[in-house]
Each structure stands twice: as structure tokens, then as C-alpha cells.
Amino acid sequence: MKRLEIILGDITKVETDAIVNAANKTLLGGGGVDGAIHKAAGPELLEECRRLNGCETGEAKLTKGYRLPAKYVIHTVGPVWRGGDHGEDGLLAACYRNSLRLAVEYGIKTIAFPSISTGAYRFPVRRAARIAISEILKFLNEDKSIEKVLMVCFDNEAFKAYEEALREMTSKA
């Protein structure tokens, strides 16, 4: 069984134990994936997020999924792209690592990620895809408790970038 799969779709409709939200530091909703997740989950998500007191870039926090098909939402704050010389790669990698660690801590077996930081935060999608796939594969290689990771891409450009990154990294293995 392939434990990492790239799909084209809407993360708010994915049936996994947890979905990852590409959140902002306040965790109080926003645009893109963040806004869609908050809208689909309902007002209870915002209420729980208010009690978390925000989240730093690269870190991750967990809430219930409320009206989403997923039981949990893991909120992580990706870096804003500032040219690549400000630690953006390391912070993006930390988003994936910390989200997966939190999933293991809560006994989550299936998890879905969006393309973190590639929307409003303008992280180049091909670069983000290589970082995401590398971190996920590394984690899955070391930890066997997570059964399935879905990379949910909202558009064809992201889907192709993640598929290509997965192909490159699995052909080297």
C-alpha cells in the first residue's frame, strides 16, 4: 500500500482522521484554505481556536473538526515567502514535521495536507512541493503508525508539482 498519495480536490471534503489547516498566526480564520476550513467546520472551530492563543510559524496546534468529515484539524503556520533567504525552507519543513508529530501524539492514522504557504504567502509551488514530499517521506520512513497521508492539491499546477516531486524522490530510493 502506498502511504502517500497526491490528489486534486477540496480538503474540506476529505475523509481522514485529520486535515491540516494552512493557518495564519492568529488561528482565527483567513482566506484560502484557512477560510474554507473555518467555514466548513462552523463557528465552534473559531471558538476553540480563540482559546489556543495563536501559533508561531512552523509550529502546529490541534482542534476538533466539528462539522468537517475529519475528526481533527491540525493548524500550522507556514512562512511568508521573502525571497528564500530568511529561513523559509526550514520553517516550511517544520510545518510538515510538527503536524505529523502531533498526529502521532493523538493516534491519528490518516491525515490530509494542503499545499502550505503557496497561496497568499507566495512560496514557489515547485520548491514547496519538494520540501513537503521530502519531509513526509522521511517521517513515514521513520514512523509506521500513520497509515495514509494525502496531499490535497487545489489546482492542476500544484497537483503536477507534487506528483513530480514524489516521482523524483521515490525514483531515487
MDTraj code that builds the backbone (N, CA, C; nanometers):
import mdtraj as md
import numpy as np

residues = "MET LYS ARG LEU GLU ILE ILE LEU GLY ASP ILE THR LYS VAL GLU THR ASP ALA ILE VAL ASN ALA ALA ASN LYS THR LEU LEU GLY GLY GLY GLY VAL ASP GLY ALA ILE HIS LYS ALA ALA GLY PRO GLU LEU LEU GLU GLU CYS ARG ARG LEU ASN GLY CYS GLU THR GLY GLU ALA LYS LEU THR LYS GLY TYR ARG LEU PRO ALA LYS TYR VAL ILE HIS THR VAL GLY PRO VAL TRP ARG GLY GLY ASP HIS GLY GLU ASP GLY LEU LEU ALA ALA CYS TYR ARG ASN SER LEU ARG LEU ALA VAL GLU TYR GLY ILE LYS THR ILE ALA PHE PRO SER ILE SER THR GLY ALA TYR ARG PHE PRO VAL ARG ARG ALA ALA ARG ILE ALA ILE SER GLU ILE LEU LYS PHE LEU ASN GLU ASP LYS SER ILE GLU LYS VAL LEU MET VAL CYS PHE ASP ASN GLU ALA PHE LYS ALA TYR GLU GLU ALA LEU ARG GLU MET THR SER LYS ALA".split()
xyz = np.array([
    [0.0832, -0.1194, 0.0000],
    [0.0000, 0.0000, 0.0000],
    [0.0872, 0.1252, 0.0000],
    [0.0559, 0.2150, -0.0883],
    [0.1249, 0.3423, -0.0949],
    [0.0734, 0.4317, 0.0183],
    [0.1610, 0.4750, 0.1076],
    [0.1179, 0.5527, 0.2237],
    [0.1076, 0.7017, 0.1976],
    [0.1588, 0.7475, 0.0830],
    [0.1480, 0.8882, 0.0457],
    [0.0826, 0.8963, -0.0908],
    [-0.0230, 0.9746, -0.0992],
    [-0.0960, 0.9891, -0.2248],
    [-0.1229, 1.1366, -0.2514],
    [-0.1059, 1.1767, -0.3763],
    [-0.1336, 1.3139, -0.4186],
    [-0.2703, 1.3127, -0.4867],
    [-0.3601, 1.4011, -0.4431],
    [-0.4916, 1.4082, -0.5069],
    [-0.5265, 1.5539, -0.5385],
    [-0.6173, 1.5699, -0.6333],
    [-0.6706, 1.7013, -0.6688],
    [-0.8069, 1.7087, -0.6030],
    [-0.8326, 1.8128, -0.5237],
    [-0.9625, 1.8200, -0.4594],
    [-0.9749, 1.9295, -0.3563],
    [-1.0812, 1.9177, -0.2769],
    [-1.1171, 2.0132, -0.1725],
    [-1.0896, 1.9478, -0.0376],
    [-0.9925, 1.9994, 0.0355],
    [-0.9516, 1.9383, 0.1619],
    [-1.0654, 1.9337, 0.2645],
    [-1.1623, 2.0241, 0.2528],
    [-1.2724, 2.0259, 0.3499],
    [-1.3685, 1.9088, 0.3308],
    [-1.3537, 1.8367, 0.2216],
    [-1.4420, 1.7227, 0.1942],
    [-1.3715, 1.5870, 0.2099],
    [-1.2434, 1.5906, 0.2425],
    [-1.1637, 1.4687, 0.2537],
    [-1.1973, 1.3955, 0.3836],
    [-1.2154, 1.2639, 0.3731],
    [-1.2472, 1.1824, 0.4900],
    [-1.1211, 1.1154, 0.5444],
    [-1.0531, 1.1881, 0.6320],
    [-0.9350, 1.1384, 0.7023],
    [-0.9550, 1.1682, 0.8503],
    [-0.8713, 1.1105, 0.9353],
    [-0.8803, 1.1395, 1.0788],
    [-0.8555, 1.2876, 1.1051],
    [-0.7619, 1.3456, 1.0306],
    [-0.7277, 1.4869, 1.0488],
    [-0.6973, 1.5516, 0.9147],
    [-0.7286, 1.6805, 0.9078],
    [-0.6822, 1.7618, 0.7953],
    [-0.5936, 1.8712, 0.8538],
    [-0.5007, 1.9177, 0.7731],
    [-0.4103, 2.0237, 0.8162],
    [-0.4592, 2.1548, 0.7567],
    [-0.4626, 2.2554, 0.8413],
    [-0.5017, 2.3890, 0.8006],
    [-0.3773, 2.4753, 0.7847],
    [-0.3625, 2.5365, 0.6680],
    [-0.2560, 2.6340, 0.6453],
    [-0.3059, 2.7657, 0.7043],
    [-0.2818, 2.7827, 0.8328],
    [-0.3392, 2.8927, 0.9093],
    [-0.2491, 3.0148, 0.9128],
    [-0.3040, 3.1247, 0.9648],
    [-0.2210, 3.2400, 0.9963],
    [-0.1916, 3.2362, 1.1463],
    [-0.1049, 3.3235, 1.1933],
    [-0.0585, 3.3177, 1.3328],
    [-0.1699, 3.3340, 1.4365],
    [-0.2802, 3.3995, 1.4010],
    [-0.3879, 3.4200, 1.4981],
    [-0.4739, 3.2946, 1.5157],
    [-0.4753, 3.2071, 1.4141],
    [-0.5613, 3.0879, 1.4068],
    [-0.7096, 3.1235, 1.3998],
    [-0.7415, 3.2486, 1.3695],
    [-0.8811, 3.2927, 1.3722],
    [-0.9457, 3.2983, 1.2343],
    [-0.8922, 3.2234, 1.1414],
    [-0.9500, 3.2204, 1.0069],
    [-0.8851, 3.3233, 0.9172],
    [-0.9088, 3.3086, 0.7893],
    [-0.8500, 3.3992, 0.6914],
    [-0.9018, 3.3643, 0.5543],
    [-0.8161, 3.3772, 0.4546],
    [-0.8559, 3.3446, 0.3185],
    [-0.8106, 3.2050, 0.2802],
    [-0.8336, 3.1695, 0.1557],
    [-0.7857, 3.0434, 0.1007],
    [-0.8307, 2.9214, 0.1789],
    [-0.7385, 2.8276, 0.1999],
    [-0.7654, 2.7027, 0.2717],
    [-0.8169, 2.7324, 0.4127],
    [-0.7531, 2.8269, 0.4789],
    [-0.7894, 2.8621, 0.6162],
    [-0.9363, 2.9042, 0.6246],
    [-0.9772, 2.9943, 0.5377],
    [-1.1155, 3.0412, 0.5373],
    [-1.2137, 2.9301, 0.5037],
    [-1.1762, 2.8464, 0.4063],
    [-1.2636, 2.7354, 0.3655],
    [-1.2821, 2.6354, 0.4802],
    [-1.1747, 2.6048, 0.5531],
    [-1.1828, 2.5108, 0.6652],
    [-1.2695, 2.5692, 0.7768],
    [-1.2493, 2.6948, 0.8106],
    [-1.3303, 2.7580, 0.9148],
    [-1.4782, 2.7609, 0.8754],
    [-1.5048, 2.7925, 0.7501],
    [-1.6440, 2.7985, 0.7032],
    [-1.7098, 2.6603, 0.7104],
    [-1.6387, 2.5580, 0.6637],
    [-1.6943, 2.4221, 0.6615],
    [-1.7096, 2.3635, 0.8018],
    [-1.6173, 2.3978, 0.8931],
    [-1.6203, 2.3419, 1.0293],
    [-1.7287, 2.4054, 1.1150],
    [-1.7619, 2.5301, 1.0867],
    [-1.8623, 2.6001, 1.1655],
    [-1.8003, 2.6872, 1.2736],
    [-1.8832, 2.7659, 1.3419],
    [-1.8350, 2.8650, 1.4399],
    [-1.7658, 2.8043, 1.5621],
    [-1.7913, 2.6789, 1.5899],
    [-1.7267, 2.6146, 1.7047],
    [-1.5749, 2.6085, 1.6878],
    [-1.5289, 2.5939, 1.5625],
    [-1.3846, 2.5902, 1.5367],
    [-1.3206, 2.7225, 1.5777],
    [-1.3820, 2.8320, 1.5379],
    [-1.3295, 2.9638, 1.5737],
    [-1.3250, 2.9805, 1.7253],
    [-1.4287, 2.9349, 1.7941],
    [-1.4319, 2.9454, 1.9406],
    [-1.3159, 2.8684, 2.0040],
    [-1.2915, 2.7462, 1.9560],
    [-1.1805, 2.6687, 2.0110],
    [-1.0466, 2.7330, 1.9766],
    [-1.0330, 2.7837, 1.8547],
    [-0.9079, 2.8484, 1.8124],
    [-0.8764, 2.9716, 1.8969],
    [-0.9793, 3.0454, 1.9377],
    [-0.9581, 3.1638, 2.0226],
    [-0.8864, 3.1268, 2.1521],
    [-0.9133, 3.0074, 2.2030],
    [-0.8536, 2.9633, 2.3299],
    [-0.7083, 2.9151, 2.3136],
    [-0.6609, 2.8992, 2.1894],
    [-0.5249, 2.8492, 2.1658],
    [-0.4176, 2.9584, 2.1691],
    [-0.4608, 3.0837, 2.1685],
    [-0.3663, 3.1972, 2.1740],
    [-0.2657, 3.1983, 2.0598],
    [-0.3115, 3.1661, 1.9399],
    [-0.2268, 3.1753, 1.8221],
    [-0.1262, 3.0623, 1.8083],
    [-0.0400, 3.0766, 1.7084],
    [0.0577, 2.9726, 1.6768],
    [0.1738, 3.0374, 1.6021],
    [0.2935, 2.9992, 1.6368],
    [0.4117, 3.0538, 1.5699],
    [0.4373, 2.9829, 1.4360],
    [0.5056, 3.0503, 1.3456],
    [0.5411, 2.9934, 1.2162],
    [0.6216, 2.8649, 1.2368],
    [0.5811, 2.7600, 1.1655],
    [0.6493, 2.6311, 1.1735],
    [0.5928, 2.5383, 1.2796],
    [0.5155, 2.5918, 1.3726],
    [0.4562, 2.5120, 1.4802],
    [0.3188, 2.4584, 1.4368],
    [0.2591, 2.3737, 1.5213],
    [0.1284, 2.3157, 1.4897],
    [0.0468, 2.2991, 1.6175],
    [-0.0847, 2.3190, 1.6057],
    [-0.1777, 2.3003, 1.7169],
    [-0.3006, 2.2242, 1.6660],
    [-0.3663, 2.1519, 1.7571],
    [-0.4774, 2.0653, 1.7189],
    [-0.6099, 2.1124, 1.7791],
    [-0.7161, 2.1012, 1.6975],
    [-0.8525, 2.1249, 1.7450],
    [-0.9411, 2.0127, 1.6940],
    [-1.0644, 2.0117, 1.7398],
    [-1.1645, 1.9204, 1.6850],
    [-1.1999, 1.9660, 1.5433],
    [-1.2615, 1.8762, 1.4666],
    [-1.3010, 1.9080, 1.3300],
    [-1.4424, 1.9619, 1.3167],
    [-1.5238, 1.9455, 1.4201],
    [-1.6616, 1.9929, 1.4232],
    [-1.7417, 1.9423, 1.3032],
    [-1.7842, 2.0279, 1.2129],
    [-1.8729, 1.9860, 1.1024],
    [-1.7988, 1.9294, 0.9811],
    [-1.6675, 1.9193, 0.9910],
    [-1.5877, 1.8601, 0.8826],
    [-1.5974, 1.7078, 0.8892],
    [-1.5710, 1.6378, 0.7784],
    [-1.5649, 1.4914, 0.7844],
    [-1.4488, 1.4425, 0.8724],
    [-1.3448, 1.5250, 0.8876],
    [-1.2285, 1.4897, 0.9691],
    [-1.2590, 1.5146, 1.1169],
    [-1.2101, 1.4258, 1.2011],
    [-1.2307, 1.4391, 1.3460],
    [-1.1497, 1.5560, 1.4032],
    [-1.0314, 1.5796, 1.3455],
    [-0.9415, 1.6836, 1.3946],
    [-0.8959, 1.7763, 1.2828],
    [-0.8559, 1.8979, 1.3245],
    [-0.7861, 1.9917, 1.2366],
    [-0.6527, 2.0222, 1.3045],
    [-0.5453, 2.0043, 1.2304],
    [-0.4130, 2.0433, 1.2786],
    [-0.3799, 2.1744, 1.2078],
    [-0.3638, 2.2788, 1.2868],
    [-0.3361, 2.4125, 1.2333],
    [-0.1859, 2.4351, 1.2357],
    [-0.1308, 2.4738, 1.1228],
    [0.0118, 2.5060, 1.1169],
    [0.0285, 2.6355, 1.0395],
    [0.1275, 2.7132, 1.0788],
    [0.1506, 2.8431, 1.0168],
    [0.2749, 2.8354, 0.9298],
    [0.2538, 2.8456, 0.8004],
    [0.3647, 2.8420, 0.7064],
    [0.4322, 2.9773, 0.6950],
    [0.5528, 2.9776, 0.6403],
    [0.6268, 3.1032, 0.6246],
    [0.5773, 3.1842, 0.5045],
    [0.5846, 3.3145, 0.5191],
    [0.5605, 3.4050, 0.4064],
    [0.6897, 3.4061, 0.3246],
    [0.6775, 3.3902, 0.1929],
    [0.7945, 3.3901, 0.1046],
    [0.8536, 3.5305, 0.0983],
    [0.9822, 3.5403, 0.1320],
    [1.0528, 3.6682, 0.1264],
    [1.1816, 3.6547, 0.0466],
    [1.1769, 3.5702, -0.0570],
    [1.2918, 3.5549, -0.1449],
    [1.3761, 3.4306, -0.1214],
    [1.3526, 3.3614, -0.0116],
    [1.4241, 3.2368, 0.0145],
    [1.5461, 3.2482, 0.1033],
    [1.5794, 3.3706, 0.1456],
    [1.6987, 3.3913, 0.2284],
    [1.6664, 3.4170, 0.3751],
    [1.5442, 3.3875, 0.4164],
    [1.5009, 3.4191, 0.5526],
    [1.4516, 3.2954, 0.6270],
    [1.5095, 3.1796, 0.5958],
    [1.4742, 3.0566, 0.6663],
    [1.3420, 2.9947, 0.6253],
    [1.2889, 3.0384, 0.5110],
    [1.1586, 2.9903, 0.4682],
    [1.1535, 2.8378, 0.4490],
    [1.2578, 2.7808, 0.3891],
    [1.2590, 2.6359, 0.3641],
    [1.2505, 2.5571, 0.4951],
    [1.3304, 2.5962, 0.5930],
    [1.3315, 2.5271, 0.7218],
    [1.1997, 2.5415, 0.7957],
    [1.1404, 2.6590, 0.7875],
    [1.0112, 2.6808, 0.8536],
    [0.9007, 2.5992, 0.7872],
    [0.9038, 2.5900, 0.6543],
    [0.8030, 2.5096, 0.5847],
    [0.8204, 2.3623, 0.6200],
    [0.9432, 2.3143, 0.6211],
    [0.9701, 2.1751, 0.6587],
    [0.9178, 2.1481, 0.7997],
    [0.9367, 2.2434, 0.8915],
    [0.8896, 2.2281, 1.0293],
    [0.7379, 2.2155, 1.0362],
    [0.6671, 2.2841, 0.9471],
    [0.5204, 2.2732, 0.9441],
    [0.4779, 2.1279, 0.9233],
    [0.5394, 2.0613, 0.8274],
    [0.5051, 1.9222, 0.7975],
    [0.5485, 1.8296, 0.9108],
    [0.6714, 1.8469, 0.9586],
    [0.7237, 1.7637, 1.0681],
    [0.6384, 1.7764, 1.1932],
    [0.6100, 1.8997, 1.2346],
    [0.5349, 1.9220, 1.3582],
    [0.3898, 1.8777, 1.3466],
    [0.3322, 1.8909, 1.2295],
    [0.1948, 1.8423, 1.2081],
    [0.1906, 1.6904, 1.2185],
    [0.2884, 1.6236, 1.1598],
    [0.2939, 1.4771, 1.1657],
    [0.3223, 1.4279, 1.3081],
    [0.4090, 1.4971, 1.3789],
    [0.4369, 1.4597, 1.5191],
    [0.3104, 1.4705, 1.6043],
    [0.2349, 1.5772, 1.5838],
    [0.1100, 1.5975, 1.6570],
    [0.0100, 1.4873, 1.6223],
    [0.0060, 1.4498, 1.4952],
    [-0.0829, 1.3409, 1.4519],
    [-0.0492, 1.2118, 1.5265],
    [0.0778, 1.1788, 1.5357],
    [0.1203, 1.0575, 1.6060],
    [0.0823, 1.0669, 1.7536],
    [0.1053, 1.1824, 1.8124],
    [0.0737, 1.2038, 1.9539],
    [-0.0748, 1.1781, 1.9842],
    [-0.1621, 1.2111, 1.8895],
    [-0.3067, 1.1952, 1.9088],
    [-0.3618, 1.0666, 1.8470],
    [-0.2749, 0.9771, 1.8023],
    [-0.3195, 0.8489, 1.7488],
    [-0.3882, 0.8591, 1.6141],
    [-0.3597, 0.9640, 1.5405],
    [-0.4194, 0.9858, 1.4084],
    [-0.3528, 0.8920, 1.3083],
    [-0.4337, 0.8206, 1.2324],
    [-0.3826, 0.7225, 1.1352],
    [-0.3833, 0.7753, 0.9923],
    [-0.4770, 0.8661, 0.9622],
    [-0.4860, 0.9210, 0.8267],
    [-0.4915, 1.0736, 0.8358],
    [-0.4151, 1.1386, 0.7495],
    [-0.4031, 1.2844, 0.7549],
    [-0.3947, 1.3416, 0.6141],
    [-0.4545, 1.4591, 0.5956],
    [-0.4516, 1.5268, 0.4652],
    [-0.3890, 1.6651, 0.4812],
    [-0.2959, 1.6955, 0.3934],
    [-0.2284, 1.8251, 0.3916],
    [-0.2698, 1.9061, 0.2699],
    [-0.2785, 2.0384, 0.2845],
    [-0.2874, 2.1252, 0.1665],
    [-0.1447, 2.1629, 0.1261],
    [-0.1318, 2.2396, 0.0222],
    [-0.0015, 2.2927, -0.0180],
    [0.0247, 2.4172, 0.0665],
    [0.0946, 2.3988, 0.1769],
    [0.1152, 2.5058, 0.2756],
    [0.2025, 2.6181, 0.2187],
    [0.1578, 2.7404, 0.2403],
    [0.2293, 2.8653, 0.2066],
    [0.2325, 2.9016, 0.0585],
    [0.1717, 2.8216, -0.0291],
    [0.1845, 2.8504, -0.1727],
    [0.0750, 2.9411, -0.2277],
    [-0.0212, 2.9780, -0.1452],
    [-0.1268, 3.0695, -0.1897],
    [-0.0877, 3.2134, -0.1597],
    [-0.1575, 3.2734, -0.0644],
    [-0.1348, 3.4138, -0.0276],
    [0.0077, 3.4395, 0.0221],
    [0.0746, 3.3365, 0.0761],
    [0.2106, 3.3545, 0.1278],
    [0.3174, 3.3420, 0.0192],
    [0.2755, 3.3092, -0.1046],
    [0.3573, 3.3149, -0.2273],
    [0.4827, 3.2273, -0.2298],
    [0.4868, 3.1203, -0.1505],
    [0.6010, 3.0278, -0.1558],
    [0.5960, 2.9593, -0.2927],
    [0.7057, 2.9550, -0.3678],
    [0.7027, 2.8910, -0.5007],
    [0.6578, 2.7444, -0.4894],
    [0.5567, 2.7082, -0.5669],
    [0.4916, 2.5781, -0.5503],
    [0.5847, 2.4600, -0.5754],
    [0.6717, 2.4673, -0.6750],
    [0.7617, 2.3540, -0.7012],
    [0.8606, 2.3339, -0.5867],
    [0.9108, 2.4423, -0.5342],
    [1.0037, 2.4367, -0.4207],
    [0.9308, 2.3827, -0.2968],
    [0.8101, 2.4326, -0.2731],
    [0.7293, 2.3867, -0.1593],
    [0.6981, 2.2378, -0.1716],
    [0.6688, 2.1930, -0.2923],
    [0.6355, 2.0523, -0.3157],
    [0.7529, 1.9620, -0.2796],
    [0.8734, 2.0003, -0.3216],
    [0.9913, 1.9189, -0.2901],
    [1.0151, 1.9113, -0.1392],
    [0.9977, 2.0233, -0.0709],
    [1.0165, 2.0259, 0.0750],
    [0.9104, 1.9380, 0.1421],
    [0.7851, 1.9558, 0.1040],
    [0.6748, 1.8798, 0.1647],
    [0.6914, 1.7302, 0.1442],
    [0.7155, 1.6897, 0.0216],
    [0.7277, 1.5466, -0.0093],
    [0.8488, 1.4874, 0.0629],
    [0.9588, 1.5589, 0.0644],
    [1.0783, 1.5107, 0.1334],
    [1.0505, 1.4890, 0.2823],
    [0.9884, 1.5856, 0.3467],
    [0.9599, 1.5747, 0.4906],
    [0.8604, 1.4628, 0.5203],
    [0.7572, 1.4514, 0.4396],
    [0.6563, 1.3471, 0.4617],
    [0.7178, 1.2091, 0.4434],
    [0.7939, 1.1898, 0.3357],
    [0.8567, 1.0589, 0.3110],
    [0.9543, 1.0229, 0.4221],
    [1.0339, 1.1199, 0.4667],
    [1.1291, 1.0977, 0.5753],
    [1.0547, 1.0536, 0.7015],
    [0.9465, 1.1222, 0.7324],
    [0.8685, 1.0905, 0.8523],
    [0.8066, 0.9512, 0.8426],
    [0.7465, 0.9217, 0.7282],
    [0.6822, 0.7911, 0.7101],
    [0.7831, 0.6771, 0.7152],
    [0.9043, 0.7049, 0.6718],
    [1.0107, 0.6046, 0.6759],
    [1.0513, 0.5718, 0.8198],
    [1.0438, 0.6724, 0.9068],
    [1.0844, 0.6545, 1.0462],
    [0.9694, 0.6139, 1.1383],
    [0.8466, 0.6487, 1.1021],
    [0.7313, 0.6213, 1.1877],
    [0.6265, 0.5418, 1.1099],
    [0.5909, 0.4273, 1.1623],
    [0.4974, 0.3394, 1.0908],
    [0.3530, 0.3541, 1.1374],
    [0.3258, 0.4414, 1.2366],
    [0.1909, 0.4495, 1.2922],
    [0.0916, 0.5207, 1.1993],
    [0.1395, 0.6135, 1.1186],
    [0.0494, 0.6815, 1.0245],
    [0.0322, 0.5923, 0.9025],
    [-0.0930, 0.5600, 0.8742],
    [-0.1235, 0.4663, 0.7653],
    [-0.1335, 0.5333, 0.6291],
    [-0.1829, 0.6578, 0.6267],
    [-0.2044, 0.7233, 0.4976],
    [-0.1900, 0.8745, 0.5113],
    [-0.1134, 0.9330, 0.4197],
    [-0.1014, 1.0778, 0.4083],
    [-0.1518, 1.1163, 0.2702],
    [-0.2460, 1.2082, 0.2667],
    [-0.2944, 1.2625, 0.1400],
    [-0.2399, 1.4038, 0.1251],
    [-0.1881, 1.4333, 0.0078],
    [-0.1501, 1.5697, -0.0263],
    [-0.2631, 1.6176, -0.1156],
    [-0.3444, 1.7095, -0.0660],
    [-0.4633, 1.7543, -0.1390],
    [-0.4329, 1.8860, -0.2092],
    [-0.4282, 1.8804, -0.3412],
    [-0.3958, 1.9982, -0.4213],
    [-0.5239, 2.0604, -0.4753],
    [-0.5297, 2.1914, -0.4673],
    [-0.6495, 2.2646, -0.5081],
    [-0.6545, 2.2897, -0.6584],
    [-0.5370, 2.2935, -0.7237],
    [-0.5362, 2.3196, -0.8684],
    [-0.4350, 2.2301, -0.9392],
    [-0.4431, 2.2288, -1.0709],
    [-0.3582, 2.1418, -1.1520],
    [-0.2098, 2.1746, -1.1408],
    [-0.1768, 2.3023, -1.1268],
    [-0.0351, 2.3408, -1.1154],
    [0.0271, 2.2753, -0.9916],
    [-0.0411, 2.2852, -0.8794],
    [0.0096, 2.2243, -0.7557],
    [0.0123, 2.0727, -0.7686],
    [-0.0934, 2.0153, -0.8235],
    [-0.1009, 1.8697, -0.8397],
    [0.0194, 1.8187, -0.9192],
    [0.0492, 1.8839, -1.0302],
    [0.1635, 1.8423, -1.1134],
    [0.2958, 1.8586, -1.0393],
    [0.3109, 1.9669, -0.9649],
    [0.4351, 1.9911, -0.8906],
    [0.4570, 1.8842, -0.7833],
    [0.3514, 1.8477, -0.7117],
    [0.3642, 1.7459, -0.6066],
    [0.3842, 1.6067, -0.6653],
    [0.3155, 1.5765, -0.7737],
    [0.3355, 1.4475, -0.8416],
    [0.4806, 1.4344, -0.8889],
    [0.5320, 1.5411, -0.9485],
    [0.6693, 1.5407, -0.9986],
    [0.7686, 1.5232, -0.8828],
    [0.7473, 1.5945, -0.7736],
    [0.8366, 1.5823, -0.6575],
    [0.8325, 1.4399, -0.6016],
    [0.7156, 1.3808, -0.5940],
    [0.7030, 1.2438, -0.5438],
    [0.7737, 1.1453, -0.6369],
    [0.7551, 1.1627, -0.7671],
    [0.8213, 1.0765, -0.8652],
    [0.9733, 1.0855, -0.8521],
    [1.0245, 1.2084, -0.8437],
    [1.1696, 1.2287, -0.8317],
    [1.2249, 1.1612, -0.7069],
    [1.1583, 1.1774, -0.5952],
    [1.2109, 1.1258, -0.4684],
    [1.1929, 0.9763, -0.4513],
    [1.0920, 0.9197, -0.5120],
    [1.0742, 0.7759, -0.4989],
    [1.1586, 0.7005, -0.6016],
    [1.1972, 0.7673, -0.7110],
    [1.2834, 0.7004, -0.8101],
    [1.4277, 0.6933, -0.7580],
    [1.4644, 0.7841, -0.6672],
    [1.5983, 0.7839, -0.6072],
    [1.6131, 0.6765, -0.5013],
    [1.5008, 0.6395, -0.4418],
    [1.5032, 0.5451, -0.3280],
    [1.5432, 0.4044, -0.3692],
])
top = md.Topology()
chain = top.add_chain()
for i, resn in enumerate(residues, 1):
    res = top.add_residue(resn, chain, resSeq=i)
    for name in ("N", "CA", "C"):
        top.add_atom(name, md.element.get_by_symbol(name[0]), res)
traj = md.Trajectory(xyz[None], top)
